[in-house]
Amino acid sequence: MRTLAQTTDEILTLAAQQFKVARETLSPNDDFFKTLGIDSLQALSLLTRLENHFHVELPDYELQDVSDFGTLAGRIQARL
């Protein structure tokens, strides 16, 4: 079973790959919209990738007001 730290690290790695930024520039407290410079459509693309990677489904209501990697990792971890 993954730990929250492992889940967070995997999310940061996947986000870095998808948006072509250095992994070490990302941290759990970062707002992914600001840090990655992405819009809501790009965030949706990342969420779809994360759902596929972790084999989970994240309902929209659980993602409202979520904009940092750490909170996102917590929501995914709760579904693993």
Backbone as XML, in Angstrom:
<?xml version="1.0"?>
<chain id="A" units="angstrom">
  <residue number="1" name="MET">
    <atom name="N" x="0.830" y="-1.193" z="0.000"/>
    <atom name="CA" x="0.000" y="0.000" z="0.000"/>
    <atom name="C" x="0.872" y="1.255" z="0.000"/>
  </residue>
  <residue number="2" name="ARG">
    <atom name="N" x="0.467" y="2.225" z="-0.775"/>
    <atom name="CA" x="1.216" y="3.479" z="-0.851"/>
    <atom name="C" x="0.987" y="4.327" z="0.391"/>
  </residue>
  <residue number="3" name="THR">
    <atom name="N" x="2.021" y="5.072" z="0.765"/>
    <atom name="CA" x="1.870" y="6.069" z="1.818"/>
    <atom name="C" x="1.441" y="7.379" z="1.160"/>
  </residue>
  <residue number="4" name="LEU">
    <atom name="N" x="0.981" y="8.318" z="1.966"/>
    <atom name="CA" x="0.610" y="9.629" z="1.440"/>
    <atom name="C" x="1.818" y="10.303" z="0.787"/>
  </residue>
  <residue number="5" name="ALA">
    <atom name="N" x="2.993" y="10.133" z="1.387"/>
    <atom name="CA" x="4.213" y="10.724" z="0.822"/>
    <atom name="C" x="4.513" y="10.144" z="-0.561"/>
  </residue>
  <residue number="6" name="GLN">
    <atom name="N" x="4.332" y="8.844" z="-0.726"/>
    <atom name="CA" x="4.561" y="8.208" z="-2.027"/>
    <atom name="C" x="3.555" y="8.696" z="-3.055"/>
  </residue>
  <residue number="7" name="THR">
    <atom name="N" x="2.294" y="8.789" z="-2.657"/>
    <atom name="CA" x="1.251" y="9.274" z="-3.554"/>
    <atom name="C" x="1.561" y="10.700" z="-3.990"/>
  </residue>
  <residue number="8" name="THR">
    <atom name="N" x="1.938" y="11.535" z="-3.029"/>
    <atom name="CA" x="2.274" y="12.931" z="-3.336"/>
    <atom name="C" x="3.444" y="13.000" z="-4.306"/>
  </residue>
  <residue number="9" name="ASP">
    <atom name="N" x="4.478" y="12.206" z="-4.052"/>
    <atom name="CA" x="5.651" y="12.207" z="-4.922"/>
    <atom name="C" x="5.288" y="11.774" z="-6.343"/>
  </residue>
  <residue number="10" name="GLU">
    <atom name="N" x="4.448" y="10.764" z="-6.462"/>
    <atom name="CA" x="4.031" y="10.305" z="-7.794"/>
    <atom name="C" x="3.235" y="11.396" z="-8.518"/>
  </residue>
  <residue number="11" name="ILE">
    <atom name="N" x="2.365" y="12.090" z="-7.801"/>
    <atom name="CA" x="1.595" y="13.182" z="-8.405"/>
    <atom name="C" x="2.533" y="14.281" z="-8.907"/>
  </residue>
  <residue number="12" name="LEU">
    <atom name="N" x="3.488" y="14.659" z="-8.084"/>
    <atom name="CA" x="4.434" y="15.708" z="-8.477"/>
    <atom name="C" x="5.255" y="15.283" z="-9.692"/>
  </residue>
  <residue number="13" name="THR">
    <atom name="N" x="5.671" y="14.035" z="-9.721"/>
    <atom name="CA" x="6.445" y="13.521" z="-10.852"/>
    <atom name="C" x="5.618" y="13.519" z="-12.132"/>
  </residue>
  <residue number="14" name="LEU">
    <atom name="N" x="4.378" y="13.046" z="-12.053"/>
    <atom name="CA" x="3.511" y="13.013" z="-13.234"/>
    <atom name="C" x="3.197" y="14.422" z="-13.732"/>
  </residue>
  <residue number="15" name="ALA">
    <atom name="N" x="2.953" y="15.349" z="-12.810"/>
    <atom name="CA" x="2.679" y="16.744" z="-13.200"/>
    <atom name="C" x="3.897" y="17.357" z="-13.878"/>
  </residue>
  <residue number="16" name="ALA">
    <atom name="N" x="5.067" y="17.089" z="-13.329"/>
    <atom name="CA" x="6.301" y="17.619" z="-13.915"/>
    <atom name="C" x="6.503" y="17.076" z="-15.329"/>
  </residue>
  <residue number="17" name="GLN">
    <atom name="N" x="6.258" y="15.791" z="-15.523"/>
    <atom name="CA" x="6.394" y="15.189" z="-16.850"/>
    <atom name="C" x="5.391" y="15.771" z="-17.830"/>
  </residue>
  <residue number="18" name="GLN">
    <atom name="N" x="4.134" y="15.870" z="-17.403"/>
    <atom name="CA" x="3.086" y="16.328" z="-18.303"/>
    <atom name="C" x="3.291" y="17.778" z="-18.740"/>
  </residue>
  <residue number="19" name="PHE">
    <atom name="N" x="3.759" y="18.619" z="-17.819"/>
    <atom name="CA" x="3.887" y="20.043" z="-18.142"/>
    <atom name="C" x="5.338" y="20.483" z="-18.334"/>
  </residue>
  <residue number="20" name="LYS">
    <atom name="N" x="6.217" y="19.490" z="-18.440"/>
    <atom name="CA" x="7.617" y="19.720" z="-18.779"/>
    <atom name="C" x="8.302" y="20.766" z="-17.889"/>
  </residue>
  <residue number="21" name="VAL">
    <atom name="N" x="8.201" y="20.503" z="-16.588"/>
    <atom name="CA" x="8.914" y="21.326" z="-15.615"/>
    <atom name="C" x="9.800" y="20.401" z="-14.781"/>
  </residue>
  <residue number="22" name="ALA">
    <atom name="N" x="10.799" y="20.961" z="-14.136"/>
    <atom name="CA" x="11.697" y="20.157" z="-13.308"/>
    <atom name="C" x="10.949" y="19.697" z="-12.060"/>
  </residue>
  <residue number="23" name="ARG">
    <atom name="N" x="11.013" y="18.412" z="-11.776"/>
    <atom name="CA" x="10.309" y="17.825" z="-10.626"/>
    <atom name="C" x="10.702" y="18.523" z="-9.333"/>
  </residue>
  <residue number="24" name="GLU">
    <atom name="N" x="11.981" y="18.865" z="-9.203"/>
    <atom name="CA" x="12.443" y="19.461" z="-7.948"/>
    <atom name="C" x="11.913" y="20.881" z="-7.720"/>
  </residue>
  <residue number="25" name="THR">
    <atom name="N" x="11.277" y="21.471" z="-8.738"/>
    <atom name="CA" x="10.687" y="22.806" z="-8.552"/>
    <atom name="C" x="9.284" y="22.733" z="-7.961"/>
  </residue>
  <residue number="26" name="LEU">
    <atom name="N" x="8.739" y="21.529" z="-7.834"/>
    <atom name="CA" x="7.374" y="21.359" z="-7.329"/>
    <atom name="C" x="7.382" y="20.853" z="-5.892"/>
  </residue>
  <residue number="27" name="SER">
    <atom name="N" x="6.447" y="21.379" z="-5.087"/>
    <atom name="CA" x="6.314" y="20.890" z="-3.707"/>
    <atom name="C" x="4.829" y="20.690" z="-3.392"/>
  </residue>
  <residue number="28" name="PRO">
    <atom name="N" x="4.520" y="19.899" z="-2.359"/>
    <atom name="CA" x="3.132" y="19.582" z="-2.037"/>
    <atom name="C" x="2.250" y="20.807" z="-1.778"/>
  </residue>
  <residue number="29" name="ASN">
    <atom name="N" x="2.827" y="21.887" z="-1.266"/>
    <atom name="CA" x="2.037" y="23.073" z="-0.942"/>
    <atom name="C" x="1.793" y="23.990" z="-2.131"/>
  </residue>
  <residue number="30" name="ASP">
    <atom name="N" x="2.400" y="23.686" z="-3.266"/>
    <atom name="CA" x="2.249" y="24.532" z="-4.452"/>
    <atom name="C" x="0.827" y="24.502" z="-4.993"/>
  </residue>
  <residue number="31" name="ASP">
    <atom name="N" x="0.345" y="25.656" z="-5.400"/>
    <atom name="CA" x="-0.906" y="25.773" z="-6.141"/>
    <atom name="C" x="-0.583" y="25.360" z="-7.570"/>
  </residue>
  <residue number="32" name="PHE">
    <atom name="N" x="-1.201" y="24.282" z="-8.054"/>
    <atom name="CA" x="-0.786" y="23.787" z="-9.371"/>
    <atom name="C" x="-1.159" y="24.726" z="-10.506"/>
  </residue>
  <residue number="33" name="PHE">
    <atom name="N" x="-2.212" y="25.519" z="-10.341"/>
    <atom name="CA" x="-2.554" y="26.480" z="-11.395"/>
    <atom name="C" x="-1.444" y="27.526" z="-11.548"/>
  </residue>
  <residue number="34" name="LYS">
    <atom name="N" x="-0.996" y="28.065" z="-10.415"/>
    <atom name="CA" x="0.033" y="29.112" z="-10.446"/>
    <atom name="C" x="1.412" y="28.551" z="-10.772"/>
  </residue>
  <residue number="35" name="THR">
    <atom name="N" x="1.778" y="27.465" z="-10.112"/>
    <atom name="CA" x="3.121" y="26.907" z="-10.278"/>
    <atom name="C" x="3.352" y="26.382" z="-11.690"/>
  </residue>
  <residue number="36" name="LEU">
    <atom name="N" x="2.349" y="25.700" z="-12.227"/>
    <atom name="CA" x="2.486" y="25.128" z="-13.567"/>
    <atom name="C" x="2.023" y="26.094" z="-14.658"/>
  </residue>
  <residue number="37" name="GLY">
    <atom name="N" x="1.351" y="27.162" z="-14.263"/>
    <atom name="CA" x="0.841" y="28.119" z="-15.240"/>
    <atom name="C" x="-0.216" y="27.502" z="-16.147"/>
  </residue>
  <residue number="38" name="ILE">
    <atom name="N" x="-1.128" y="26.718" z="-15.548"/>
    <atom name="CA" x="-2.122" y="26.002" z="-16.343"/>
    <atom name="C" x="-3.519" y="26.563" z="-16.112"/>
  </residue>
  <residue number="39" name="ASP">
    <atom name="N" x="-4.402" y="26.252" z="-17.040"/>
    <atom name="CA" x="-5.803" y="26.648" z="-16.894"/>
    <atom name="C" x="-6.623" y="25.435" z="-16.460"/>
  </residue>
  <residue number="40" name="SER">
    <atom name="N" x="-7.929" y="25.633" z="-16.305"/>
    <atom name="CA" x="-8.778" y="24.552" z="-15.789"/>
    <atom name="C" x="-8.848" y="23.357" z="-16.731"/>
  </residue>
  <residue number="41" name="LEU">
    <atom name="N" x="-8.763" y="23.599" z="-18.029"/>
    <atom name="CA" x="-8.781" y="22.491" z="-18.986"/>
    <atom name="C" x="-7.520" y="21.636" z="-18.854"/>
  </residue>
  <residue number="42" name="GLN">
    <atom name="N" x="-6.384" y="22.288" z="-18.679"/>
    <atom name="CA" x="-5.128" y="21.554" z="-18.485"/>
    <atom name="C" x="-5.135" y="20.820" z="-17.145"/>
  </residue>
  <residue number="43" name="ALA">
    <atom name="N" x="-5.739" y="21.426" z="-16.130"/>
    <atom name="CA" x="-5.844" y="20.760" z="-14.831"/>
    <atom name="C" x="-6.715" y="19.513" z="-14.948"/>
  </residue>
  <residue number="44" name="LEU">
    <atom name="N" x="-7.779" y="19.601" z="-15.731"/>
    <atom name="CA" x="-8.650" y="18.452" z="-15.961"/>
    <atom name="C" x="-7.878" y="17.323" z="-16.654"/>
  </residue>
  <residue number="45" name="SER">
    <atom name="N" x="-7.028" y="17.680" z="-17.577"/>
    <atom name="CA" x="-6.183" y="16.701" z="-18.268"/>
    <atom name="C" x="-5.257" y="15.996" z="-17.273"/>
  </residue>
  <residue number="46" name="LEU">
    <atom name="N" x="-4.680" y="16.769" z="-16.366"/>
    <atom name="CA" x="-3.808" y="16.192" z="-15.336"/>
    <atom name="C" x="-4.620" y="15.273" z="-14.418"/>
  </residue>
  <residue number="47" name="LEU">
    <atom name="N" x="-5.805" y="15.703" z="-14.018"/>
    <atom name="CA" x="-6.639" y="14.877" z="-13.137"/>
    <atom name="C" x="-7.016" y="13.556" z="-13.799"/>
  </residue>
  <residue number="48" name="THR">
    <atom name="N" x="-7.323" y="13.606" z="-15.086"/>
    <atom name="CA" x="-7.643" y="12.378" z="-15.820"/>
    <atom name="C" x="-6.440" y="11.440" z="-15.816"/>
  </residue>
  <residue number="49" name="ARG">
    <atom name="N" x="-5.268" y="12.009" z="-16.029"/>
    <atom name="CA" x="-4.045" y="11.199" z="-16.018"/>
    <atom name="C" x="-3.826" y="10.574" z="-14.640"/>
  </residue>
  <residue number="50" name="LEU">
    <atom name="N" x="-4.067" y="11.355" z="-13.596"/>
    <atom name="CA" x="-3.884" y="10.839" z="-12.239"/>
    <atom name="C" x="-4.898" y="9.751" z="-11.908"/>
  </residue>
  <residue number="51" name="GLU">
    <atom name="N" x="-6.143" y="9.942" z="-12.335"/>
    <atom name="CA" x="-7.156" y="8.905" z="-12.110"/>
    <atom name="C" x="-6.750" y="7.603" z="-12.786"/>
  </residue>
  <residue number="52" name="ASN">
    <atom name="N" x="-6.249" y="7.698" z="-13.992"/>
    <atom name="CA" x="-5.806" y="6.501" z="-14.719"/>
    <atom name="C" x="-4.590" y="5.868" z="-14.048"/>
  </residue>
  <residue number="53" name="HIS">
    <atom name="N" x="-3.661" y="6.685" z="-13.619"/>
    <atom name="CA" x="-2.431" y="6.188" z="-12.984"/>
    <atom name="C" x="-2.738" y="5.446" z="-11.676"/>
  </residue>
  <residue number="54" name="PHE">
    <atom name="N" x="-3.601" y="6.047" z="-10.859"/>
    <atom name="CA" x="-3.889" y="5.474" z="-9.545"/>
    <atom name="C" x="-5.101" y="4.536" z="-9.557"/>
  </residue>
  <residue number="55" name="HIS">
    <atom name="N" x="-5.773" y="4.434" z="-10.700"/>
    <atom name="CA" x="-6.962" y="3.580" z="-10.827"/>
    <atom name="C" x="-8.041" y="3.982" z="-9.813"/>
  </residue>
  <residue number="56" name="VAL">
    <atom name="N" x="-8.314" y="5.287" z="-9.763"/>
    <atom name="CA" x="-9.362" y="5.812" z="-8.898"/>
    <atom name="C" x="-10.248" y="6.747" z="-9.714"/>
  </residue>
  <residue number="57" name="GLU">
    <atom name="N" x="-11.427" y="7.020" z="-9.170"/>
    <atom name="CA" x="-12.307" y="8.013" z="-9.775"/>
    <atom name="C" x="-12.545" y="9.093" z="-8.746"/>
  </residue>
  <residue number="58" name="LEU">
    <atom name="N" x="-12.279" y="10.329" z="-9.130"/>
    <atom name="CA" x="-12.438" y="11.449" z="-8.216"/>
    <atom name="C" x="-13.680" y="12.246" z="-8.603"/>
  </residue>
  <residue number="59" name="PRO">
    <atom name="N" x="-14.722" y="12.198" z="-7.790"/>
    <atom name="CA" x="-15.926" y="12.963" z="-8.110"/>
    <atom name="C" x="-15.646" y="14.467" z="-8.088"/>
  </residue>
  <residue number="60" name="ASP">
    <atom name="N" x="-16.324" y="15.193" z="-8.948"/>
    <atom name="CA" x="-16.117" y="16.638" z="-9.053"/>
    <atom name="C" x="-16.263" y="17.346" z="-7.708"/>
  </residue>
  <residue number="61" name="TYR">
    <atom name="N" x="-17.260" y="16.935" z="-6.916"/>
    <atom name="CA" x="-17.495" y="17.623" z="-5.644"/>
    <atom name="C" x="-16.307" y="17.500" z="-4.685"/>
  </residue>
  <residue number="62" name="GLU">
    <atom name="N" x="-15.492" y="16.450" z="-4.844"/>
    <atom name="CA" x="-14.325" y="16.294" z="-3.974"/>
    <atom name="C" x="-13.165" y="17.174" z="-4.417"/>
  </residue>
  <residue number="63" name="LEU">
    <atom name="N" x="-13.242" y="17.675" z="-5.627"/>
    <atom name="CA" x="-12.136" y="18.463" z="-6.158"/>
    <atom name="C" x="-12.416" y="19.959" z="-6.165"/>
  </residue>
  <residue number="64" name="GLN">
    <atom name="N" x="-13.621" y="20.351" z="-5.792"/>
    <atom name="CA" x="-13.917" y="21.776" z="-5.726"/>
    <atom name="C" x="-12.996" y="22.426" z="-4.700"/>
  </residue>
  <residue number="65" name="ASP">
    <atom name="N" x="-12.441" y="23.551" z="-5.058"/>
    <atom name="CA" x="-11.552" y="24.322" z="-4.188"/>
    <atom name="C" x="-10.217" y="23.631" z="-3.901"/>
  </residue>
  <residue number="66" name="VAL">
    <atom name="N" x="-9.901" y="22.558" z="-4.615"/>
    <atom name="CA" x="-8.591" y="21.908" z="-4.457"/>
    <atom name="C" x="-7.665" y="22.488" z="-5.522"/>
  </residue>
  <residue number="67" name="SER">
    <atom name="N" x="-6.575" y="23.118" z="-5.073"/>
    <atom name="CA" x="-5.639" y="23.665" z="-6.051"/>
    <atom name="C" x="-4.189" y="23.426" z="-5.667"/>
  </residue>
  <residue number="68" name="ASP">
    <atom name="N" x="-3.961" y="22.683" z="-4.575"/>
    <atom name="CA" x="-2.573" y="22.369" z="-4.232"/>
    <atom name="C" x="-2.353" y="20.857" z="-4.289"/>
  </residue>
  <residue number="69" name="PHE">
    <atom name="N" x="-1.118" y="20.498" z="-4.568"/>
    <atom name="CA" x="-0.769" y="19.085" z="-4.756"/>
    <atom name="C" x="-1.013" y="18.244" z="-3.510"/>
  </residue>
  <residue number="70" name="GLY">
    <atom name="N" x="-0.726" y="18.792" z="-2.329"/>
    <atom name="CA" x="-0.888" y="18.024" z="-1.093"/>
    <atom name="C" x="-2.329" y="17.628" z="-0.830"/>
  </residue>
  <residue number="71" name="THR">
    <atom name="N" x="-3.263" y="18.578" z="-1.013"/>
    <atom name="CA" x="-4.676" y="18.271" z="-0.813"/>
    <atom name="C" x="-5.146" y="17.258" z="-1.844"/>
  </residue>
  <residue number="72" name="LEU">
    <atom name="N" x="-4.704" y="17.440" z="-3.082"/>
    <atom name="CA" x="-5.047" y="16.495" z="-4.142"/>
    <atom name="C" x="-4.553" y="15.096" z="-3.794"/>
  </residue>
  <residue number="73" name="ALA">
    <atom name="N" x="-3.339" y="15.014" z="-3.287"/>
    <atom name="CA" x="-2.783" y="13.711" z="-2.896"/>
    <atom name="C" x="-3.621" y="13.076" z="-1.788"/>
  </residue>
  <residue number="74" name="GLY">
    <atom name="N" x="-4.079" y="13.882" z="-0.840"/>
    <atom name="CA" x="-4.921" y="13.361" z="0.237"/>
    <atom name="C" x="-6.230" y="12.789" z="-0.279"/>
  </residue>
  <residue number="75" name="ARG">
    <atom name="N" x="-6.823" y="13.474" z="-1.260"/>
    <atom name="CA" x="-8.087" y="13.007" z="-1.829"/>
    <atom name="C" x="-7.878" y="11.689" z="-2.588"/>
  </residue>
  <residue number="76" name="ILE">
    <atom name="N" x="-6.773" y="11.607" z="-3.315"/>
    <atom name="CA" x="-6.472" y="10.364" z="-4.053"/>
    <atom name="C" x="-6.151" y="9.240" z="-3.055"/>
  </residue>
  <residue number="77" name="GLN">
    <atom name="N" x="-5.355" y="9.546" z="-2.051"/>
    <atom name="CA" x="-4.964" y="8.551" z="-1.055"/>
    <atom name="C" x="-6.187" y="7.951" z="-0.364"/>
  </residue>
  <residue number="78" name="ALA">
    <atom name="N" x="-7.193" y="8.766" z="-0.130"/>
    <atom name="CA" x="-8.408" y="8.293" z="0.547"/>
    <atom name="C" x="-9.169" y="7.279" z="-0.310"/>
  </residue>
  <residue number="79" name="ARG">
    <atom name="N" x="-8.912" y="7.261" z="-1.602"/>
    <atom name="CA" x="-9.606" y="6.349" z="-2.500"/>
    <atom name="C" x="-8.791" y="5.095" z="-2.846"/>
  </residue>
  <residue number="80" name="LEU">
    <atom name="N" x="-7.557" y="5.051" z="-2.393"/>
    <atom name="CA" x="-6.705" y="3.887" z="-2.730"/>
    <atom name="C" x="-7.030" y="2.700" z="-1.826"/>
  </residue>
</chain>
